[in-house]
Amino acid sequence: MFGIGMPEMVLILAIALIVIGPKKLPDLAKSLGRAFAEFRRATSELKETLEIDDQLKEVKSTFDHVGKEVKEAMDVNVDITPGDQNVSTDFDKEKNEKQIRNKDSESPLSDG
């Protein structure tokens, strides 16, 4: 623990006992224990947050990649679509011309 051996730990405790006193030393030990526990919790929460950030970055890059693929697919469809629209437009023109011819032949004016 921090590179402190048993003799150093005993020396620190002896100095703390002299400076702080035997009555307040247990309270100080409790406070230090709580502080270390809180520090560990905060550290673990920070690690979890960093891990979540890494995971979110991975998900974001995946969505970006999928978005690019969809965009490329849409570009391909857009390139194909104008030709398809021309075919349907030609078909619509023929259909309209047939309807006009049929109306003309059904018209009472044309029979006389």
N, C-alpha and C positions, 0 to 999 in steps of 0.2 A: 504494500500500500504506500504509494508516494516515495518508495525507496527508504522508508524509515524502519529501522530495526527495533527490536525489543528494548535495548538499552536507551535509545533515543526517546522512545515512547514513555518509558518510566521517568526519564528526566523531565519531559514536557508535563506529565501528570503531576510530578512533585512540585514543579514551579507553579502550575495552575492551582494546586492545593494551597500553596503559600500565598499567592497573590489574591485569589478569589475567596478562599476560605472554604471550610468543610461544609458549611450550611448551603452555600449557593452553587457548589460544584455539581450536584445532581441536576439542578434546574438548568444549568448551562449545558450539561451533557444532553438533556432532553431537547433543548432548543437547537443544538447543533445537529442532533439526529433528525429532527423535523426539517431543518434547513437542507440537509443532504438529501432527504427523501423528496422534498419539493424540487430540488435541483435535478434529481434523477427523473422525476415525472416530466419536468419541463424539457429536459434533454430528449426523452423518449417521444414526447409530442412533436418536438422539432424534427426528429428523425422521421416520424410518420408523415409529417407534412412534406418533407423533402421527397419521400418515397411516393407520396400521392402526386406531387408535382411532376416527378419523372413519369409516372403512369399516365398522367393527363397529357404530357408532351407526346408520349407514344401514341395515345388515342388520337390526338390532334393531327399528328403526322399521317396516321392511317386515314383519317377523314379527308385530309388534304389530298392524299394520293388517290383515294376513291373519287373525290370531286374532280380531279384532273382527268381521270379516266372517263367519267361521265361527260365532262365537257368535250373531250376528244370524240366520244361517241356521238354527241349531239352535233358536233361540227361535221362528222361524216354523214349523219342523217340530213343535215341542212344541204350538203353538197348533192345528195341524191334527190332530195325532195323537189327542187325546181323542175327537173325533167319529168317527174311524176305529175306535178301540177300541170305541166304543158299537155300531157296526155289527157288528163281529165278535162282540161279546158277545151281541147280539140273535140273530145267526146261531147261536152256540153254544147259546143257550137253546132255540131251535127244534129244533136237532139233538138235544139231550138229551130234549126232550119227545117227539119222534118215537121215540127209542130206548125210552123208558118205555112208550109206547103199544104198540110192537112186542113188548116183553117181556110186557106184560099180555095181549095177544092170543095169544101163544104159551104162556102159562101153562096148565097142565092144570087148575087150579082154575076158570078162567073158562069152560071147555067143560063141565064138570060131570060 
